[in-house]
């Protein structure tokens, strides 16, 4: 028994780190005004009539995950907001660990708050990893009427095998049960999970929402990277290396500081004024 739990405690941190989606040092994650975002007095302009809600990834929070993209969008005239979701009791800063379907309910409440504050009829959502997948649960459960577009940066849309690491779970008795019980947000993202099966049953998309997926060939967390892409009538799947073969960003970098990914995000939010994305966009 002692040996079994020694192996369990050895593999669990490895799996958790592999599924973690940000490694930035924790900041105060209270969703306060930071570099011009989470400003609830912001009113959308005629040029950018919808607020943008940023949805962090696993182990992320409303500040750390968006220290690059939020100011980038604010500087371009958007009203930008970010939430914390999937919190676990006694775990500060590192969120996105709760059950995905419960997190989607938190997102629903937050979108209503943003729409109420800004007076907008719809919002645009931009999410990193779990934050690109989890909003699809919200959309499929009534949120589509309140959302114009969903942009996913390296989203875990069809789950991940973490380069085969999840296949090892059965070799370590107790690990899967531990992950399910204490960090359901992790187990919900493993390929073949009940949550993902329910989400993707009947099609990847819902009518009325514009979908963009931005992926990198060098993703080492949501693997294979092609599982991030969506199928549907209003979907644009983007691979960064198709625009810039020199872009070596991996899973964390695409959400934190990749300016090529940021440029494609801006194009997705305002396709009528999109400009070509190249290596120079970075």
C-alpha positions as CSV (number, residue, x, y, z in Angstrom):
1,X,0.0,0.0,0.0
2,X,2.8,2.4,0.9
3,X,4.5,1.7,-2.5
4,X,1.3,2.3,-4.4
5,X,0.7,5.7,-2.8
6,X,4.3,6.7,-3.3
7,X,3.8,6.1,-7.0
8,X,0.5,8.0,-6.9
9,X,2.1,11.0,-5.3
10,X,4.9,10.9,-7.7
11,X,2.8,10.9,-10.9
12,X,0.1,13.3,-9.7
13,X,2.3,16.5,-9.7
14,X,3.7,15.6,-13.1
15,X,0.2,15.3,-14.6
16,X,-0.9,18.5,-12.9
17,X,2.1,20.4,-14.2
18,X,1.5,19.0,-17.7
19,X,-2.1,20.1,-17.7
20,X,-1.2,23.5,-16.2
21,X,-1.7,26.3,-18.6
22,X,0.3,29.2,-17.1
23,X,3.5,29.5,-15.3
24,X,3.6,33.2,-14.5
25,X,4.2,34.2,-10.9
26,X,0.9,34.7,-9.1
27,X,-0.5,38.2,-9.0
28,X,-3.4,39.6,-7.1
29,X,-6.2,37.8,-8.8
30,X,-9.1,39.8,-7.6
31,X,-10.2,41.0,-11.1
32,X,-9.5,44.6,-10.2
33,X,-8.7,47.3,-12.7
34,X,-5.3,46.4,-14.2
35,X,-3.7,48.2,-17.1
36,X,-7.1,49.5,-18.2
37,X,-9.1,46.3,-18.1
38,X,-11.9,45.2,-15.8
39,X,-13.0,48.8,-15.9
40,X,-16.8,48.6,-15.3
41,X,-17.3,52.2,-16.4
42,X,-16.0,51.3,-19.9
43,X,-18.6,51.7,-22.6
44,X,-18.1,50.0,-26.0
45,X,-17.4,52.3,-28.9
46,X,-19.1,52.2,-32.3
47,X,-15.9,50.7,-33.7
48,X,-15.8,47.9,-31.1
49,X,-19.4,47.6,-29.9
50,X,-19.0,44.4,-27.8
51,X,-17.0,43.9,-24.6
52,X,-14.4,41.2,-24.6
53,X,-14.4,38.7,-21.8
54,X,-11.1,36.8,-21.3
55,X,-11.3,33.3,-19.8
56,X,-8.1,32.0,-18.3
57,X,-6.8,28.4,-18.4
58,X,-6.1,25.7,-15.8
59,X,-3.9,27.0,-13.0
60,X,-4.4,30.5,-14.3
61,X,-6.3,33.5,-13.0
62,X,-8.0,36.7,-14.2
63,X,-4.7,38.7,-14.1
64,X,-1.7,36.4,-14.8
65,X,-3.1,34.8,-17.9
66,X,-3.8,38.2,-19.5
67,X,-0.8,40.4,-18.7
68,X,0.0,40.5,-22.5
69,X,-3.3,40.2,-24.3
70,X,-5.5,42.4,-22.1
71,X,-3.4,45.6,-22.5
72,X,-3.0,44.7,-26.2
73,X,-6.8,44.8,-26.7
74,X,-7.4,47.8,-24.5
75,X,-4.8,49.8,-26.5
76,X,-6.9,48.9,-29.6
77,X,-10.1,50.4,-28.1
78,X,-11.9,47.4,-26.6
79,X,-13.6,47.2,-23.2
80,X,-11.9,44.2,-21.7
81,X,-12.9,42.1,-18.7
82,X,-11.6,38.9,-17.1
83,X,-13.0,36.5,-14.5
84,X,-11.7,34.0,-12.0
85,X,-13.5,30.6,-12.2
86,X,-13.0,27.0,-11.1
87,X,-11.7,28.0,-7.6
88,X,-11.0,25.3,-5.1
89,X,-11.3,25.9,-1.3
90,X,-8.0,26.9,0.2
91,X,-6.2,27.2,-3.1
92,X,-5.4,30.9,-3.9
93,X,-4.3,32.3,-7.3
94,X,-4.4,29.0,-9.1
95,X,-7.9,28.5,-10.5
96,X,-9.6,26.5,-13.3
97,X,-9.5,23.4,-11.2
98,X,-13.2,22.9,-10.5
99,X,-15.5,20.9,-12.6
100,X,-15.9,22.4,-16.1
101,X,-19.7,22.4,-16.1
102,X,-19.8,24.4,-12.8
103,X,-17.2,26.8,-14.2
104,X,-19.5,27.4,-17.2
105,X,-22.2,28.5,-14.8
106,X,-19.7,31.0,-13.3
107,X,-19.0,32.3,-16.8
108,X,-22.7,32.7,-17.4
109,X,-23.1,34.9,-14.3
110,X,-20.0,36.9,-15.2
111,X,-21.1,37.6,-18.8
112,X,-24.4,38.8,-17.5
113,X,-22.6,41.2,-15.2
114,X,-20.4,42.5,-18.0
115,X,-23.4,43.0,-20.3
116,X,-25.3,44.8,-17.5
117,X,-22.4,47.1,-16.8
118,X,-21.6,48.0,-20.5
119,X,-25.1,48.0,-21.9
120,X,-24.1,45.7,-24.7
121,X,-26.4,43.1,-26.1
122,X,-23.6,40.5,-26.8
123,X,-20.0,39.9,-25.7
124,X,-17.0,38.3,-27.4
125,X,-15.2,35.6,-25.5
126,X,-11.4,34.9,-25.8
127,X,-10.1,31.9,-23.8
128,X,-6.8,30.1,-23.3
129,X,-6.7,26.3,-23.2
130,X,-9.5,25.2,-20.8
131,X,-10.7,28.8,-21.2
132,X,-11.2,28.2,-24.9
133,X,-13.1,25.0,-24.4
134,X,-15.2,25.6,-21.2
135,X,-17.2,28.5,-22.8
136,X,-18.6,26.0,-25.3
137,X,-20.4,24.4,-22.4
138,X,-21.9,27.8,-21.7
139,X,-22.8,28.4,-25.3
140,X,-24.5,25.0,-25.6
141,X,-26.6,25.7,-22.5
142,X,-28.2,28.9,-23.5
143,X,-25.3,31.3,-23.7
144,X,-25.2,31.6,-27.5
145,X,-27.8,34.3,-27.4
146,X,-25.4,36.5,-25.5
147,X,-22.2,35.8,-27.4
148,X,-21.1,36.9,-30.9
149,X,-17.7,35.1,-31.1
150,X,-15.5,32.7,-29.3
151,X,-11.8,32.7,-29.9
152,X,-9.8,29.8,-28.4
153,X,-6.0,30.0,-27.9
154,X,-4.8,26.4,-27.7
155,X,-8.2,25.2,-26.5
156,X,-8.7,21.7,-25.1
157,X,-11.8,21.2,-27.3
158,X,-11.5,17.5,-27.8
159,X,-9.3,16.8,-24.8
160,X,-5.7,15.9,-24.4
161,X,-3.5,12.9,-23.9
162,X,-0.6,15.2,-22.8
163,X,1.8,13.5,-25.2
164,X,0.6,10.1,-23.9
165,X,1.0,10.9,-20.2
166,X,-2.7,10.3,-19.5
167,X,-2.3,6.7,-20.8
168,X,-0.2,6.0,-17.8
169,X,-2.9,6.8,-15.3
170,X,-4.1,3.2,-15.2
171,X,-0.6,2.1,-14.3
172,X,-0.7,4.1,-11.1
173,X,-3.7,2.8,-9.0
174,X,-5.5,5.6,-7.3
175,X,-4.2,8.5,-9.3
176,X,-7.2,8.8,-11.6
177,X,-9.6,8.7,-8.6
178,X,-7.6,11.3,-6.9
179,X,-7.6,13.7,-9.9
180,X,-11.3,13.1,-10.4
181,X,-12.1,13.9,-6.7
182,X,-9.8,16.8,-6.0
183,X,-9.1,18.5,-9.3
184,X,-12.0,17.7,-11.6
185,X,-11.1,20.5,-13.9
186,X,-8.0,18.5,-14.9
187,X,-9.8,15.2,-15.4
188,X,-12.6,16.9,-17.4
189,X,-9.9,17.8,-20.0
190,X,-8.6,14.3,-20.5
191,X,-9.6,12.9,-23.9
192,X,-12.6,10.7,-23.6
193,X,-13.9,12.3,-20.4
194,X,-17.7,12.3,-19.8
195,X,-17.7,16.1,-19.8
196,X,-16.1,16.3,-23.3
197,X,-18.3,13.5,-24.6
198,X,-21.4,15.5,-23.6
199,X,-20.0,18.7,-24.9
200,X,-19.1,17.4,-28.4
201,X,-22.1,15.1,-28.8
202,X,-24.2,16.4,-31.7
203,X,-21.6,18.7,-33.1
204,X,-18.9,21.1,-32.1
205,X,-20.7,24.4,-32.6
206,X,-24.0,26.2,-32.0
207,X,-25.7,28.5,-34.6
208,X,-25.1,32.2,-34.4
209,X,-21.6,32.1,-32.8
210,X,-18.4,32.8,-34.8
211,X,-15.6,30.4,-33.8
212,X,-11.9,30.8,-34.2
213,X,-9.3,28.4,-32.9
214,X,-5.6,29.5,-32.8
215,X,-3.2,26.6,-32.3
216,X,0.6,26.0,-32.4
217,X,2.4,23.0,-33.8
218,X,4.6,23.0,-30.7
219,X,1.8,22.6,-28.1
220,X,3.0,20.1,-25.5
221,X,-0.1,20.2,-23.3
222,X,-3.2,19.9,-25.5
223,X,-2.0,17.1,-27.7
224,X,-2.2,16.1,-30.5
225,X,-2.6,19.8,-31.4
226,X,-5.2,19.0,-34.1
227,X,-7.7,18.0,-31.5
228,X,-8.0,21.7,-30.7
229,X,-9.7,22.4,-34.0
230,X,-13.5,22.5,-34.4
231,X,-15.8,21.4,-37.1
232,X,-18.8,23.5,-38.1
233,X,-20.2,26.0,-40.6
234,X,-18.8,29.1,-38.9
235,X,-15.4,28.0,-37.8
236,X,-11.9,29.3,-38.6
237,X,-9.1,27.0,-37.6
238,X,-5.7,28.7,-37.5
239,X,-2.2,27.3,-37.1
240,X,0.4,29.9,-36.1
241,X,3.1,28.3,-38.2
242,X,1.1,28.8,-41.4
243,X,1.6,32.5,-40.9
244,X,5.1,32.4,-39.5
245,X,7.1,29.2,-39.8
246,X,9.7,30.7,-37.3
247,X,7.1,31.0,-34.5
248,X,8.2,28.5,-31.9
249,X,5.5,29.4,-29.3
250,X,4.3,26.4,-27.2
251,X,1.2,26.1,-25.1
252,X,1.9,28.7,-22.5
253,X,3.5,31.3,-24.8
254,X,0.5,31.4,-27.2
255,X,-1.7,32.8,-24.4
256,X,0.8,34.9,-22.6
257,X,2.9,36.8,-25.1
258,X,2.7,35.6,-28.7
259,X,2.0,38.8,-30.7
260,X,1.2,36.8,-33.8
261,X,-1.5,35.0,-31.9
262,X,-2.7,38.3,-30.5
263,X,-2.9,39.8,-34.0
264,X,-5.0,36.9,-35.1
265,X,-7.2,37.3,-32.1
266,X,-7.8,41.0,-33.0
267,X,-8.6,39.9,-36.6
268,X,-11.2,37.4,-35.2
269,X,-12.8,40.1,-33.1
270,X,-13.0,42.5,-36.0
271,X,-13.0,40.5,-39.2
272,X,-14.2,43.5,-41.2
273,X,-10.9,45.3,-40.6
274,X,-8.6,42.3,-40.5
275,X,-5.1,42.7,-41.7
276,X,-2.6,40.0,-42.9
277,X,-0.8,38.1,-40.2
278,X,2.9,37.6,-40.8
279,X,6.1,37.1,-38.8
280,X,6.2,40.9,-38.7
281,X,2.9,41.0,-36.7
282,X,5.0,39.9,-33.7
